[in-house]
Amino acid sequence: GQNIDQPTEMTATEGAIVQINCTYQTSGFNGLFWYQQHAGEAPTFLSYNVLDGLEEKGRFSSFLSRSKGYSYLLLKELQMKDSASYLCAVRDSNYQLIWGAGTKLIIKP
Amino acid sequence: GAVVSQHPSWVICKSGTSVKIECRSLDFQATTMFWYRQFPKQSLMLMATSNEGSKATYEQGVEKDKFLINHASLTLSTLTVTSAHPEDSSFYICSARETRGTGNSPLHFGNGTRLTVT
């Protein structure tokens, strides 16, 4: 079966750095997405990786290793507004999106 | 950037009634739109894929006669929850991908509709 694993919850301190990991097992691979979802709101797109390596976008970076079935989202200079759930999603060989359960990130002052 | 508008944001209805949710792509054309449902503290669950001008494709376990989907134009898809029951109470989210985009274009989400059935 297809599976996406992420930690359920993480806690970090304002101003610090946090890394959210995602491992996947899917039938084929056509890209990996990270979305941010605040409570009660719809997800918003953060990043997309299809090739191995690091993609940097401001305070957020996303890394992919296809051979390991692994990605991480790195958040720097954490702000209180970064408290949210972070969803990892993989597009499989049929271009279907497989969603992880999300990681709830709690930022403490 | 691409904007998807979803309406209403929240709705409360009585058991047995029907509710229609609209999803519009405001500044791009969307041949395909996706309808998701999300229960508290759970991830997104794909309900169906809405295709402009043709029948929707429903995921296993989703009743097509209960969740009616219409995608009459390149910018509008509607989801009608018929004969709603309390267990249908959930957060419904639509999303779309630009028609001209590649298969790896990200999904753009509407703001979601919180449905409560009493």
Interface residues (C-beta under 8 A of the other chain):
Chain A: N30 G31 F33 G40 E41 A42 P43 T44 F45 Y48 V50 L87 R91 Y95 Q96 L97 W99 G100 A101 G102
Chain B: Q6 F34 Q42 S43 L44 L46 F91 I93 S95 G103 N104 P106 L107 H108 F109 G110 N111 G112 R114
